[in-house]
């Protein structure tokens, strides 16, 4: 605020009071800015700690993904071996069913014949 000299109705004392009040207001403003900057510094420090923790977590995650990538081919090999085993077991079961089928048919025929004989003789 520049004093233009026009209409000097304020006295020297009033001017000093105005300047003093402006200085006090500026001092309060500076204190508020200082408080905000201090709190911002604390916040940035906390954010830095959080970021460091996040970096460590991401590093562990990356290591885990790498281990999974290394493990995948071995798991595929295990699955392929299991599929071969399952195929063998299915062939063995099929062979067993083929071997048992005539016995089962014979048993069924013999039971049928015995039942027929029992019915006709009344036993």
C-alpha positions in Angstrom: 0.0 0.0 0.0 1.7 3.1 -1.2 0.9 6.4 0.5 0.0 8.9 -2.2 -0.1 11.8 0.1 -3.7 12.6 -0.9 -6.1 13.1 2.0 -3.6 12.5 4.8 -6.2 12.0 7.5 -4.2 9.4 9.4 -1.7 10.6 11.9 1.8 9.2 12.4 0.5 7.1 15.3 -2.2 5.6 13.3 0.3 4.7 10.6 2.6 3.1 13.2 -0.4 1.1 14.5 -1.3 -0.1 11.1 2.3 -1.1 10.3 2.5 -2.8 13.7 -0.7 -4.8 13.1 0.5 -5.7 9.6 3.8 -7.0 11.1 1.9 -9.0 13.7 -0.3 -10.5 11.0 2.8 -11.3 8.9 4.4 -12.9 12.0 1.3 -15.1 12.6 1.2 -16.0 9.0 4.9 -17.0 9.1 4.2 -19.2 12.2 1.3 -20.9 10.4 3.4 -21.6 7.3 6.2 -22.8 9.6 3.8 -25.2 11.3 2.4 -26.4 8.0 6.0 -27.0 6.7 6.9 -29.0 9.9 3.8 -31.1 9.5 4.5 -31.6 5.8 8.0 -32.7 6.7 6.6 -35.3 9.2 4.2 -36.5 6.6 6.9 -36.8 3.9 9.0 -38.8 6.4 6.2 -41.2 7.1 5.6 -41.5 3.3 9.3 -42.3 2.8 9.0 -45.1 5.4 5.9 -46.4 3.7 7.5 -46.3 0.3 10.6 -48.2 1.7 8.2 -50.9 3.1 6.4 -51.1 -0.2 9.8 -51.5 -2.0 10.7 -54.4 0.3 7.3 -56.0 -0.3 7.5 -55.7 -4.0 11.0 -57.2 -3.9 9.7 -60.2 -2.0 6.8 -60.5 -4.4 9.2 -60.4 -7.4 11.3 -63.2 -5.8 8.2 -65.3 -5.2 7.1 -64.9 -8.9 10.6 -65.8 -10.0 10.5 -69.0 -7.8 7.1 -69.9 -9.4 8.5 -69.4 -12.8 11.4 -71.7 -12.0 9.0 -74.3 -10.4 6.6 -74.3 -13.4 8.7 -76.6 -15.7 9.2 -79.1 -12.9 5.5 -79.1 -12.1 4.7 -79.7 -15.8 7.1 -82.7 -15.7 5.4 -84.1 -12.6 2.0 -83.7 -14.3 3.2 -85.4 -17.5 4.6 -88.4 -15.4 1.3 -88.6 -13.5 -0.6 -88.7 -16.8 1.6 -91.6 -18.0 0.9 -93.5 -14.7 -2.8 -92.9 -15.0 -2.7 -94.2 -18.6 -0.9 -97.4 -17.4 -3.4 -97.9 -14.5 -6.3 -97.5 -17.0 -4.8 -100.1 -19.2 -4.3 -102.5 -16.3 -7.9 -102.0 -15.2 -9.1 -102.5 -18.7 -7.0 -105.7 -18.9 -8.4 -106.9 -15.5 -12.0 -106.2 -16.7 -11.2 -108.2 -19.9 -9.9 -111.1 -17.8 -12.8 -111.0 -15.4 -15.5 -110.7 -18.0 -15.5 -114.4 -19.0 -15.5 -115.5 -15.4 -18.3 -113.1 -14.6 -20.3 -114.5 -17.6 -19.6 -118.0 -16.5 -20.6 -117.3 -13.0 -23.8 -115.6 -14.2 -24.6 -118.7 -16.4 -23.9 -121.2 -13.6 -26.1 -119.2 -11.2 -28.8 -119.1 -13.8 -28.6 -122.8 -14.4 -28.6 -123.5 -10.6 -31.6 -121.3 -10.1 -33.4 -123.1 -13.0 -32.6 -126.4 -11.4 -33.8 -125.2 -8.0 -37.1 -124.0 -9.5 -37.8 -127.2 -11.4 -36.9 -129.5 -8.5 -38.4 -127.2 -5.9 -35.3 -127.1 -3.7 
